Amino acid sequence: MWEQGGFLTLRTENTMANKQIVFTDRVVGLSLQNGLVRIDLATIAGPAKTKDGKDGLKMDITHQLVLPVDAFVNGVAMQQQLVKELVARQQKRVAKAKEAKADDKPAADAKA
């Protein structure tokens, strides 16, 4: 895993020069069929009302990612590692902010 331009990147091998990038707002479906995990990807299509009349969003399924179970499990492990990295990064930011605030407090008290 490495950081590039403020982004955390986790890759197990080199990327292909010609790749298709798929954007999704949400994963809206996940199922297991015949040893394959199927993940439905969707984008926001606009506002909608929920079943109970509340404001919500209409989602349009745009793609389905199909993976063998072992590839799905590996992908989940990679996502868990990324989440750990994001949590650690946020904890460092919070600690830095607290340190900066603590450093500023004596100066503020001296002015009072």
Backbone as XML, in Angstrom:
<?xml version="1.0"?>
<chain id="A" units="angstrom">
  <residue number="1" name="MET">
    <atom name="N" x="0.853" y="-1.165" z="0.000"/>
    <atom name="CA" x="0.000" y="0.000" z="0.000"/>
    <atom name="C" x="0.896" y="1.224" z="0.000"/>
  </residue>
  <residue number="2" name="TRP">
    <atom name="N" x="0.542" y="2.215" z="-0.780"/>
    <atom name="CA" x="1.297" y="3.458" z="-0.801"/>
    <atom name="C" x="0.356" y="4.619" z="-1.001"/>
  </residue>
  <residue number="3" name="GLU">
    <atom name="N" x="0.838" y="5.808" z="-0.639"/>
    <atom name="CA" x="0.031" y="7.012" z="-0.780"/>
    <atom name="C" x="0.553" y="7.792" z="-1.972"/>
  </residue>
  <residue number="4" name="GLN">
    <atom name="N" x="-0.382" y="8.191" z="-2.835"/>
    <atom name="CA" x="-0.011" y="8.932" z="-4.027"/>
    <atom name="C" x="-1.023" y="10.052" z="-4.209"/>
  </residue>
  <residue number="5" name="GLY">
    <atom name="N" x="-0.565" y="11.273" z="-4.117"/>
    <atom name="CA" x="-1.459" y="12.413" z="-4.319"/>
    <atom name="C" x="-2.620" y="12.457" z="-3.341"/>
  </residue>
  <residue number="6" name="GLY">
    <atom name="N" x="-2.396" y="12.018" z="-2.097"/>
    <atom name="CA" x="-3.458" y="12.050" z="-1.101"/>
    <atom name="C" x="-4.375" y="10.842" z="-1.146"/>
  </residue>
  <residue number="7" name="PHE">
    <atom name="N" x="-4.109" y="9.895" z="-2.047"/>
    <atom name="CA" x="-4.928" y="8.700" z="-2.165"/>
    <atom name="C" x="-4.155" y="7.501" z="-1.651"/>
  </residue>
  <residue number="8" name="LEU">
    <atom name="N" x="-4.833" y="6.630" z="-0.920"/>
    <atom name="CA" x="-4.231" y="5.376" z="-0.506"/>
    <atom name="C" x="-4.452" y="4.364" z="-1.613"/>
  </residue>
  <residue number="9" name="THR">
    <atom name="N" x="-3.401" y="3.658" z="-1.989"/>
    <atom name="CA" x="-3.499" y="2.703" z="-3.080"/>
    <atom name="C" x="-3.018" y="1.349" z="-2.602"/>
  </residue>
  <residue number="10" name="LEU">
    <atom name="N" x="-3.793" y="0.310" z="-2.863"/>
    <atom name="CA" x="-3.425" y="-1.048" z="-2.513"/>
    <atom name="C" x="-3.543" y="-1.885" z="-3.769"/>
  </residue>
  <residue number="11" name="ARG">
    <atom name="N" x="-2.411" y="-2.383" z="-4.234"/>
    <atom name="CA" x="-2.416" y="-3.206" z="-5.441"/>
    <atom name="C" x="-1.522" y="-4.408" z="-5.211"/>
  </residue>
  <residue number="12" name="THR">
    <atom name="N" x="-1.898" y="-5.524" z="-5.783"/>
    <atom name="CA" x="-1.096" y="-6.725" z="-5.625"/>
    <atom name="C" x="-0.213" y="-6.982" z="-6.834"/>
  </residue>
  <residue number="13" name="GLU">
    <atom name="N" x="-0.501" y="-6.332" z="-7.948"/>
    <atom name="CA" x="0.321" y="-6.500" z="-9.145"/>
    <atom name="C" x="0.181" y="-5.269" z="-10.027"/>
  </residue>
  <residue number="14" name="ASN">
    <atom name="N" x="0.953" y="-5.210" z="-11.079"/>
    <atom name="CA" x="0.908" y="-4.064" z="-11.987"/>
    <atom name="C" x="-0.463" y="-3.944" z="-12.645"/>
  </residue>
  <residue number="15" name="THR">
    <atom name="N" x="-0.853" y="-2.714" z="-12.948"/>
    <atom name="CA" x="-2.128" y="-2.503" z="-13.610"/>
    <atom name="C" x="-1.946" y="-2.551" z="-15.121"/>
  </residue>
  <residue number="16" name="MET">
    <atom name="N" x="-3.031" y="-2.827" z="-15.806"/>
    <atom name="CA" x="-2.998" y="-2.864" z="-17.263"/>
    <atom name="C" x="-3.068" y="-1.442" z="-17.802"/>
  </residue>
  <residue number="17" name="ALA">
    <atom name="N" x="-2.451" y="-1.237" z="-18.947"/>
    <atom name="CA" x="-2.468" y="0.089" z="-19.565"/>
    <atom name="C" x="-3.874" y="0.433" z="-20.044"/>
  </residue>
  <residue number="18" name="ASN">
    <atom name="N" x="-4.589" y="-0.523" z="-20.578"/>
    <atom name="CA" x="-5.955" y="-0.302" z="-21.081"/>
    <atom name="C" x="-6.939" y="-0.914" z="-20.100"/>
  </residue>
  <residue number="19" name="LYS">
    <atom name="N" x="-7.517" y="-0.075" z="-19.282"/>
    <atom name="CA" x="-8.485" y="-0.566" z="-18.310"/>
    <atom name="C" x="-9.748" y="0.267" z="-18.377"/>
  </residue>
  <residue number="20" name="GLN">
    <atom name="N" x="-10.828" y="-0.317" z="-17.957"/>
    <atom name="CA" x="-12.099" y="0.392" z="-17.925"/>
    <atom name="C" x="-12.375" y="0.804" z="-16.484"/>
  </residue>
  <residue number="21" name="ILE">
    <atom name="N" x="-12.669" y="2.062" z="-16.277"/>
    <atom name="CA" x="-12.996" y="2.565" z="-14.950"/>
    <atom name="C" x="-14.512" y="2.642" z="-14.840"/>
  </residue>
  <residue number="22" name="VAL">
    <atom name="N" x="-15.045" y="2.054" z="-13.791"/>
    <atom name="CA" x="-16.487" y="2.047" z="-13.553"/>
    <atom name="C" x="-16.745" y="2.826" z="-12.272"/>
  </residue>
  <residue number="23" name="PHE">
    <atom name="N" x="-17.579" y="3.845" z="-12.351"/>
    <atom name="CA" x="-17.957" y="4.628" z="-11.171"/>
    <atom name="C" x="-19.268" y="4.089" z="-10.630"/>
  </residue>
  <residue number="24" name="THR">
    <atom name="N" x="-19.383" y="4.050" z="-9.310"/>
    <atom name="CA" x="-20.641" y="3.673" z="-8.680"/>
    <atom name="C" x="-20.859" y="4.527" z="-7.442"/>
  </residue>
  <residue number="25" name="ASP">
    <atom name="N" x="-22.107" y="4.888" z="-7.196"/>
    <atom name="CA" x="-22.435" y="5.599" z="-5.961"/>
    <atom name="C" x="-22.642" y="4.625" z="-4.811"/>
  </residue>
  <residue number="26" name="ARG">
    <atom name="N" x="-23.151" y="3.429" z="-5.151"/>
    <atom name="CA" x="-23.459" y="2.450" z="-4.101"/>
    <atom name="C" x="-23.439" y="1.031" z="-4.635"/>
  </residue>
  <residue number="27" name="VAL">
    <atom name="N" x="-23.159" y="0.123" z="-3.709"/>
    <atom name="CA" x="-23.415" y="-1.294" z="-3.957"/>
    <atom name="C" x="-24.844" y="-1.517" z="-3.481"/>
  </residue>
  <residue number="28" name="VAL">
    <atom name="N" x="-25.702" y="-1.994" z="-4.371"/>
    <atom name="CA" x="-27.119" y="-2.147" z="-4.017"/>
    <atom name="C" x="-27.565" y="-3.598" z="-3.937"/>
  </residue>
  <residue number="29" name="GLY">
    <atom name="N" x="-26.706" y="-4.500" z="-4.344"/>
    <atom name="CA" x="-27.072" y="-5.911" z="-4.279"/>
    <atom name="C" x="-25.836" y="-6.778" z="-4.180"/>
  </residue>
  <residue number="30" name="LEU">
    <atom name="N" x="-25.982" y="-7.868" z="-3.466"/>
    <atom name="CA" x="-24.885" y="-8.799" z="-3.280"/>
    <atom name="C" x="-25.505" y="-10.182" z="-3.159"/>
  </residue>
  <residue number="31" name="SER">
    <atom name="N" x="-25.069" y="-11.110" z="-4.013"/>
    <atom name="CA" x="-25.630" y="-12.453" z="-3.945"/>
    <atom name="C" x="-24.580" y="-13.491" z="-4.308"/>
  </residue>
  <residue number="32" name="LEU">
    <atom name="N" x="-24.854" y="-14.723" z="-3.931"/>
    <atom name="CA" x="-23.986" y="-15.845" z="-4.247"/>
    <atom name="C" x="-24.796" y="-16.824" z="-5.080"/>
  </residue>
  <residue number="33" name="GLN">
    <atom name="N" x="-24.314" y="-17.083" z="-6.283"/>
    <atom name="CA" x="-25.014" y="-18.000" z="-7.187"/>
    <atom name="C" x="-23.988" y="-18.898" z="-7.875"/>
  </residue>
  <residue number="34" name="ASN">
    <atom name="N" x="-24.145" y="-20.198" z="-7.707"/>
    <atom name="CA" x="-23.279" y="-21.181" z="-8.365"/>
    <atom name="C" x="-21.789" y="-20.907" z="-8.140"/>
  </residue>
  <residue number="35" name="GLY">
    <atom name="N" x="-21.431" y="-20.566" z="-6.917"/>
    <atom name="CA" x="-20.031" y="-20.337" z="-6.584"/>
    <atom name="C" x="-19.476" y="-19.004" z="-7.032"/>
  </residue>
  <residue number="36" name="LEU">
    <atom name="N" x="-20.337" y="-18.116" z="-7.513"/>
    <atom name="CA" x="-19.905" y="-16.791" z="-7.946"/>
    <atom name="C" x="-20.615" y="-15.724" z="-7.124"/>
  </residue>
  <residue number="37" name="VAL">
    <atom name="N" x="-19.856" y="-14.733" z="-6.694"/>
    <atom name="CA" x="-20.427" y="-13.602" z="-5.968"/>
    <atom name="C" x="-20.792" y="-12.547" z="-6.999"/>
  </residue>
  <residue number="38" name="ARG">
    <atom name="N" x="-22.017" y="-12.071" z="-6.944"/>
    <atom name="CA" x="-22.499" y="-11.045" z="-7.865"/>
    <atom name="C" x="-22.780" y="-9.775" z="-7.074"/>
  </residue>
  <residue number="39" name="ILE">
    <atom name="N" x="-22.143" y="-8.692" z="-7.504"/>
    <atom name="CA" x="-22.272" y="-7.409" z="-6.816"/>
    <atom name="C" x="-22.912" y="-6.422" z="-7.783"/>
  </residue>
  <residue number="40" name="ASP">
    <atom name="N" x="-24.098" y="-5.923" z="-7.429"/>
    <atom name="CA" x="-24.799" y="-4.945" z="-8.263"/>
    <atom name="C" x="-24.339" y="-3.542" z="-7.890"/>
  </residue>
  <residue number="41" name="LEU">
    <atom name="N" x="-23.880" y="-2.785" z="-8.888"/>
    <atom name="CA" x="-23.398" y="-1.423" z="-8.704"/>
    <atom name="C" x="-24.417" y="-0.452" z="-9.280"/>
  </residue>
  <residue number="42" name="ALA">
    <atom name="N" x="-24.646" y="0.659" z="-8.586"/>
    <atom name="CA" x="-25.671" y="1.603" z="-9.023"/>
    <atom name="C" x="-25.192" y="3.040" z="-8.888"/>
  </residue>
  <residue number="43" name="THR">
    <atom name="N" x="-25.805" y="3.893" z="-9.689"/>
    <atom name="CA" x="-25.573" y="5.329" z="-9.585"/>
    <atom name="C" x="-26.886" y="6.005" z="-9.211"/>
  </residue>
  <residue number="44" name="ILE">
    <atom name="N" x="-26.770" y="7.191" z="-8.645"/>
    <atom name="CA" x="-27.958" y="7.957" z="-8.261"/>
    <atom name="C" x="-28.632" y="8.470" z="-9.522"/>
  </residue>
  <residue number="45" name="ALA">
    <atom name="N" x="-29.930" y="8.193" z="-9.650"/>
    <atom name="CA" x="-30.683" y="8.610" z="-10.828"/>
    <atom name="C" x="-31.570" y="9.817" z="-10.534"/>
  </residue>
  <residue number="46" name="GLY">
    <atom name="N" x="-31.662" y="10.203" z="-9.278"/>
    <atom name="CA" x="-32.483" y="11.355" z="-8.924"/>
    <atom name="C" x="-33.271" y="11.110" z="-7.661"/>
  </residue>
  <residue number="47" name="PRO">
    <atom name="N" x="-34.078" y="12.095" z="-7.273"/>
    <atom name="CA" x="-34.857" y="11.968" z="-6.045"/>
    <atom name="C" x="-36.020" y="10.996" z="-6.229"/>
  </residue>
  <residue number="48" name="ALA">
    <atom name="N" x="-36.444" y="10.431" z="-5.119"/>
    <atom name="CA" x="-37.587" y="9.513" z="-5.123"/>
    <atom name="C" x="-38.176" y="9.492" z="-3.724"/>
  </residue>
  <residue number="49" name="LYS">
    <atom name="N" x="-39.324" y="8.914" z="-3.601"/>
    <atom name="CA" x="-39.971" y="8.733" z="-2.296"/>
    <atom name="C" x="-39.790" y="7.284" z="-1.865"/>
  </residue>
  <residue number="50" name="THR">
    <atom name="N" x="-39.514" y="7.081" z="-0.578"/>
    <atom name="CA" x="-39.404" y="5.730" z="-0.052"/>
    <atom name="C" x="-40.799" y="5.149" z="0.141"/>
  </residue>
  <residue number="51" name="LYS">
    <atom name="N" x="-40.877" y="3.886" z="0.526"/>
    <atom name="CA" x="-42.169" y="3.222" z="0.731"/>
    <atom name="C" x="-43.002" y="3.906" z="1.803"/>
  </residue>
  <residue number="52" name="ASP">
    <atom name="N" x="-42.313" y="4.496" z="2.788"/>
    <atom name="CA" x="-43.049" y="5.181" z="3.859"/>
    <atom name="C" x="-43.207" y="6.679" z="3.610"/>
  </residue>
  <residue number="53" name="GLY">
    <atom name="N" x="-42.960" y="7.115" z="2.356"/>
    <atom name="CA" x="-43.223" y="8.492" z="1.972"/>
    <atom name="C" x="-42.111" y="9.487" z="2.252"/>
  </residue>
  <residue number="54" name="LYS">
    <atom name="N" x="-40.991" y="9.013" z="2.751"/>
    <atom name="CA" x="-39.874" y="9.921" z="3.032"/>
    <atom name="C" x="-39.081" y="10.177" z="1.759"/>
  </residue>
  <residue number="55" name="ASP">
    <atom name="N" x="-38.334" y="11.300" z="1.775"/>
    <atom name="CA" x="-37.478" y="11.611" z="0.636"/>
    <atom name="C" x="-36.332" y="10.611" z="0.571"/>
  </residue>
  <residue number="56" name="GLY">
    <atom name="N" x="-36.005" y="10.216" z="-0.638"/>
    <atom name="CA" x="-34.920" y="9.264" z="-0.842"/>
    <atom name="C" x="-34.287" y="9.480" z="-2.205"/>
  </residue>
  <residue number="57" name="LEU">
    <atom name="N" x="-33.544" y="8.514" z="-2.639"/>
    <atom name="CA" x="-32.871" y="8.584" z="-3.928"/>
    <atom name="C" x="-33.223" y="7.365" z="-4.774"/>
  </residue>
  <residue number="58" name="LYS">
    <atom name="N" x="-33.412" y="7.602" z="-6.048"/>
    <atom name="CA" x="-33.618" y="6.500" z="-6.986"/>
    <atom name="C" x="-32.249" y="6.062" z="-7.468"/>
  </residue>
  <residue number="59" name="MET">
    <atom name="N" x="-32.005" y="4.774" z="-7.401"/>
    <atom name="CA" x="-30.731" y="4.213" z="-7.816"/>
    <atom name="C" x="-30.950" y="3.375" z="-9.072"/>
  </residue>
  <residue number="60" name="ASP">
    <atom name="N" x="-30.091" y="3.569" z="-10.060"/>
    <atom name="CA" x="-30.126" y="2.760" z="-11.271"/>
    <atom name="C" x="-28.932" y="1.812" z="-11.271"/>
  </residue>
  <residue number="61" name="ILE">
    <atom name="N" x="-29.197" y="0.513" z="-11.383"/>
    <atom name="CA" x="-28.108" y="-0.460" z="-11.473"/>
    <atom name="C" x="-27.461" y="-0.300" z="-12.840"/>
  </residue>
  <residue number="62" name="THR">
    <atom name="N" x="-26.153" y="-0.067" z="-12.837"/>
    <atom name="CA" x="-25.425" y="0.178" z="-14.082"/>
    <atom name="C" x="-24.492" y="-0.956" z="-14.469"/>
  </residue>
  <residue number="63" name="HIS">
    <atom name="N" x="-23.991" y="-1.687" z="-13.463"/>
    <atom name="CA" x="-23.057" y="-2.771" z="-13.734"/>
    <atom name="C" x="-23.246" y="-3.880" z="-12.717"/>
  </residue>
  <residue number="64" name="GLN">
    <atom name="N" x="-22.782" y="-5.067" z="-13.084"/>
    <atom name="CA" x="-22.725" y="-6.169" z="-12.131"/>
    <atom name="C" x="-21.316" y="-6.742" z="-12.180"/>
  </residue>
  <residue number="65" name="LEU">
    <atom name="N" x="-20.681" y="-6.777" z="-11.024"/>
    <atom name="CA" x="-19.352" y="-7.349" z="-10.895"/>
    <atom name="C" x="-19.530" y="-8.799" z="-10.454"/>
  </residue>
  <residue number="66" name="VAL">
    <atom name="N" x="-18.943" y="-9.736" z="-11.193"/>
    <atom name="CA" x="-19.068" y="-11.159" z="-10.886"/>
    <atom name="C" x="-17.676" y="-11.697" z="-10.569"/>
  </residue>
  <residue number="67" name="LEU">
    <atom name="N" x="-17.549" y="-12.292" z="-9.381"/>
    <atom name="CA" x="-16.257" y="-12.784" z="-8.909"/>
    <atom name="C" x="-16.381" y="-14.200" z="-8.372"/>
  </residue>
  <residue number="68" name="PRO">
    <atom name="N" x="-15.347" y="-15.025" z="-8.563"/>
    <atom name="CA" x="-15.306" y="-16.292" z="-7.823"/>
    <atom name="C" x="-15.200" y="-15.973" z="-6.332"/>
  </residue>
  <residue number="69" name="VAL">
    <atom name="N" x="-15.657" y="-16.879" z="-5.497"/>
    <atom name="CA" x="-15.682" y="-16.626" z="-4.055"/>
    <atom name="C" x="-14.297" y="-16.259" z="-3.522"/>
  </residue>
  <residue number="70" name="ASP">
    <atom name="N" x="-13.245" y="-16.958" z="-3.958"/>
    <atom name="CA" x="-11.912" y="-16.660" z="-3.432"/>
    <atom name="C" x="-11.459" y="-15.253" z="-3.811"/>
  </residue>
  <residue number="71" name="ALA">
    <atom name="N" x="-11.811" y="-14.792" z="-4.992"/>
    <atom name="CA" x="-11.464" y="-13.423" z="-5.401"/>
    <atom name="C" x="-12.243" y="-12.407" z="-4.566"/>
  </residue>
  <residue number="72" name="PHE">
    <atom name="N" x="-13.503" y="-12.722" z="-4.271"/>
    <atom name="CA" x="-14.316" y="-11.842" z="-3.431"/>
    <atom name="C" x="-13.716" y="-11.747" z="-2.035"/>
  </residue>
  <residue number="73" name="VAL">
    <atom name="N" x="-13.344" y="-12.882" z="-1.456"/>
    <atom name="CA" x="-12.748" y="-12.910" z="-0.113"/>
    <atom name="C" x="-11.451" y="-12.102" z="-0.103"/>
  </residue>
  <residue number="74" name="ASN">
    <atom name="N" x="-10.631" y="-12.263" z="-1.132"/>
    <atom name="CA" x="-9.394" y="-11.496" z="-1.231"/>
    <atom name="C" x="-9.701" y="-10.001" z="-1.319"/>
  </residue>
  <residue number="75" name="GLY">
    <atom name="N" x="-10.706" y="-9.633" z="-2.103"/>
    <atom name="CA" x="-11.100" y="-8.231" z="-2.232"/>
    <atom name="C" x="-11.588" y="-7.645" z="-0.920"/>
  </residue>
  <residue number="76" name="VAL">
    <atom name="N" x="-12.330" y="-8.434" z="-0.160"/>
    <atom name="CA" x="-12.811" y="-7.975" z="1.152"/>
    <atom name="C" x="-11.622" y="-7.743" z="2.076"/>
  </residue>
  <residue number="77" name="ALA">
    <atom name="N" x="-10.638" y="-8.638" z="2.051"/>
    <atom name="CA" x="-9.443" y="-8.470" z="2.889"/>
    <atom name="C" x="-8.708" y="-7.185" z="2.508"/>
  </residue>
  <residue number="78" name="MET">
    <atom name="N" x="-8.618" y="-6.894" z="1.222"/>
    <atom name="CA" x="-7.965" y="-5.658" z="0.779"/>
    <atom name="C" x="-8.748" y="-4.439" z="1.249"/>
  </residue>
  <residue number="79" name="GLN">
    <atom name="N" x="-10.073" y="-4.508" z="1.191"/>
    <atom name="CA" x="-10.895" y="-3.393" z="1.659"/>
    <atom name="C" x="-10.740" y="-3.197" z="3.163"/>
  </residue>
  <residue number="80" name="GLN">
    <atom name="N" x="-10.672" y="-4.281" z="3.914"/>
    <atom name="CA" x="-10.482" y="-4.169" z="5.361"/>
    <atom name="C" x="-9.148" y="-3.495" z="5.675"/>
  </residue>
  <residue number="81" name="GLN">
    <atom name="N" x="-8.104" y="-3.832" z="4.928"/>
    <atom name="CA" x="-6.804" y="-3.206" z="5.128"/>
    <atom name="C" x="-6.869" y="-1.712" z="4.826"/>
  </residue>
  <residue number="82" name="LEU">
    <atom name="N" x="-7.580" y="-1.355" z="3.762"/>
    <atom name="CA" x="-7.731" y="0.055" z="3.406"/>
    <atom name="C" x="-8.484" y="0.810" z="4.498"/>
  </residue>
  <residue number="83" name="VAL">
    <atom name="N" x="-9.519" y="0.198" z="5.063"/>
    <atom name="CA" x="-10.271" y="0.837" z="6.146"/>
    <atom name="C" x="-9.356" y="1.058" z="7.352"/>
  </residue>
  <residue number="84" name="LYS">
    <atom name="N" x="-8.513" y="0.087" z="7.678"/>
    <atom name="CA" x="-7.566" y="0.257" z="8.785"/>
    <atom name="C" x="-6.643" y="1.444" z="8.524"/>
  </residue>
  <residue number="85" name="GLU">
    <atom name="N" x="-6.165" y="1.561" z="7.291"/>
    <atom name="CA" x="-5.288" y="2.676" z="6.932"/>
    <atom name="C" x="-6.022" y="4.012" z="7.049"/>
  </residue>
  <residue number="86" name="LEU">
    <atom name="N" x="-7.268" y="4.050" z="6.613"/>
    <atom name="CA" x="-8.054" y="5.286" z="6.706"/>
    <atom name="C" x="-8.293" y="5.677" z="8.166"/>
  </residue>
  <residue number="87" name="VAL">
    <atom name="N" x="-8.595" y="4.701" z="9.017"/>
    <atom name="CA" x="-8.809" y="4.966" z="10.441"/>
    <atom name="C" x="-7.522" y="5.496" z="11.071"/>
  </residue>
  <residue number="88" name="ALA">
    <atom name="N" x="-6.396" y="4.870" z="10.740"/>
    <atom name="CA" x="-5.104" y="5.327" z="11.285"/>
    <atom name="C" x="-4.798" y="6.741" z="10.834"/>
  </residue>
  <residue number="89" name="ARG">
    <atom name="N" x="-5.075" y="7.024" z="9.581"/>
    <atom name="CA" x="-4.837" y="8.377" z="9.052"/>
    <atom name="C" x="-5.702" y="9.399" z="9.795"/>
  </residue>
  <residue number="90" name="GLN">
    <atom name="N" x="-6.966" y="9.067" z="10.017"/>
    <atom name="CA" x="-7.873" y="9.985" z="10.719"/>
    <atom name="C" x="-7.431" y="10.175" z="12.166"/>
  </residue>
  <residue number="91" name="GLN">
    <atom name="N" x="-6.990" y="9.106" z="12.803"/>
    <atom name="CA" x="-6.518" y="9.219" z="14.184"/>
    <atom name="C" x="-5.300" y="10.140" z="14.269"/>
  </residue>
  <residue number="92" name="LYS">
    <atom name="N" x="-4.408" y="10.067" z="13.282"/>
    <atom name="CA" x="-3.254" y="10.957" z="13.246"/>
    <atom name="C" x="-3.690" y="12.398" z="13.080"/>
  </residue>
  <residue number="93" name="ARG">
    <atom name="N" x="-4.683" y="12.644" z="12.221"/>
    <atom name="CA" x="-5.190" y="14.015" z="12.021"/>
    <atom name="C" x="-5.792" y="14.563" z="13.300"/>
  </residue>
  <residue number="94" name="VAL">
    <atom name="N" x="-6.576" y="13.751" z="13.983"/>
    <atom name="CA" x="-7.212" y="14.186" z="15.228"/>
    <atom name="C" x="-6.149" y="14.486" z="16.282"/>
  </residue>
  <residue number="95" name="ALA">
    <atom name="N" x="-5.147" y="13.616" z="16.395"/>
    <atom name="CA" x="-4.080" y="13.832" z="17.372"/>
    <atom name="C" x="-3.309" y="15.112" z="17.061"/>
  </residue>
  <residue number="96" name="LYS">
    <atom name="N" x="-3.029" y="15.351" z="15.776"/>
    <atom name="CA" x="-2.328" y="16.575" z="15.380"/>
    <atom name="C" x="-3.149" y="17.806" z="15.726"/>
  </residue>
  <residue number="97" name="ALA">
    <atom name="N" x="-4.452" y="17.730" z="15.459"/>
    <atom name="CA" x="-5.334" y="18.864" z="15.750"/>
    <atom name="C" x="-5.386" y="19.135" z="17.252"/>
  </residue>
  <residue number="98" name="LYS">
    <atom name="N" x="-5.423" y="18.068" z="18.058"/>
    <atom name="CA" x="-5.438" y="18.241" z="19.514"/>
    <atom name="C" x="-4.131" y="18.857" z="20.000"/>
  </residue>
  <residue number="99" name="GLU">
    <atom name="N" x="-3.009" y="18.407" z="19.421"/>
    <atom name="CA" x="-1.712" y="18.973" z="19.787"/>
    <atom name="C" x="-1.654" y="20.457" z="19.431"/>
  </residue>
  <residue number="100" name="ALA">
    <atom name="N" x="-2.135" y="20.794" z="18.248"/>
    <atom name="CA" x="-2.121" y="22.194" z="17.813"/>
    <atom name="C" x="-3.007" y="23.039" z="18.726"/>
  </residue>
  <residue number="101" name="LYS">
    <atom name="N" x="-4.142" y="22.489" z="19.106"/>
    <atom name="CA" x="-5.051" y="23.216" z="19.985"/>
    <atom name="C" x="-4.423" y="23.391" z="21.368"/>
  </residue>
  <residue number="102" name="ALA">
    <atom name="N" x="-3.752" y="22.349" z="21.862"/>
    <atom name="CA" x="-3.089" y="22.432" z="23.169"/>
    <atom name="C" x="-1.947" y="23.446" z="23.137"/>
  </residue>
  <residue number="103" name="ASP">
    <atom name="N" x="-1.230" y="23.514" z="22.023"/>
    <atom name="CA" x="-0.138" y="24.477" z="21.874"/>
    <atom name="C" x="-0.668" y="25.909" z="21.842"/>
  </residue>
  <residue number="104" name="ASP">
    <atom name="N" x="-1.853" y="26.111" z="21.278"/>
    <atom name="CA" x="-2.444" y="27.446" z="21.183"/>
    <atom name="C" x="-3.087" y="27.887" z="22.485"/>
  </residue>
  <residue number="105" name="LYS">
    <atom name="N" x="-3.494" y="26.966" z="23.335"/>
    <atom name="CA" x="-4.228" y="27.306" z="24.548"/>
    <atom name="C" x="-3.431" y="28.180" z="25.509"/>
  </residue>
  <residue number="106" name="PRO">
    <atom name="N" x="-2.162" y="27.885" z="25.812"/>
    <atom name="CA" x="-1.420" y="28.780" z="26.734"/>
    <atom name="C" x="-1.324" y="30.200" z="26.200"/>
  </residue>
  <residue number="107" name="ALA">
    <atom name="N" x="-1.144" y="30.353" z="24.916"/>
    <atom name="CA" x="-1.062" y="31.699" z="24.335"/>
    <atom name="C" x="-2.387" y="32.416" z="24.498"/>
  </residue>
  <residue number="108" name="ALA">
    <atom name="N" x="-3.469" y="31.721" z="24.341"/>
    <atom name="CA" x="-4.795" y="32.327" z="24.503"/>
    <atom name="C" x="-5.033" y="32.696" z="25.959"/>
  </residue>
  <residue number="109" name="ASP">
    <atom name="N" x="-4.574" y="31.835" z="26.906"/>
    <atom name="CA" x="-4.750" y="32.120" z="28.328"/>
    <atom name="C" x="-3.927" y="33.339" z="28.745"/>
  </residue>
  <residue number="110" name="ALA">
    <atom name="N" x="-2.756" y="33.520" z="28.148"/>
    <atom name="CA" x="-1.896" y="34.659" z="28.488"/>
    <atom name="C" x="-2.524" y="35.978" z="28.081"/>
  </residue>
  <residue number="111" name="LYS">
    <atom name="N" x="-3.331" y="35.954" z="27.011"/>
    <atom name="CA" x="-3.992" y="37.190" z="26.530"/>
    <atom name="C" x="-5.137" y="37.605" z="27.462"/>
  </residue>
  <residue number="112" name="ALA">
    <atom name="N" x="-5.730" y="36.651" z="28.158"/>
    <atom name="CA" x="-6.913" y="36.935" z="28.964"/>
    <atom name="C" x="-6.620" y="37.699" z="30.209"/>
  </residue>
</chain>
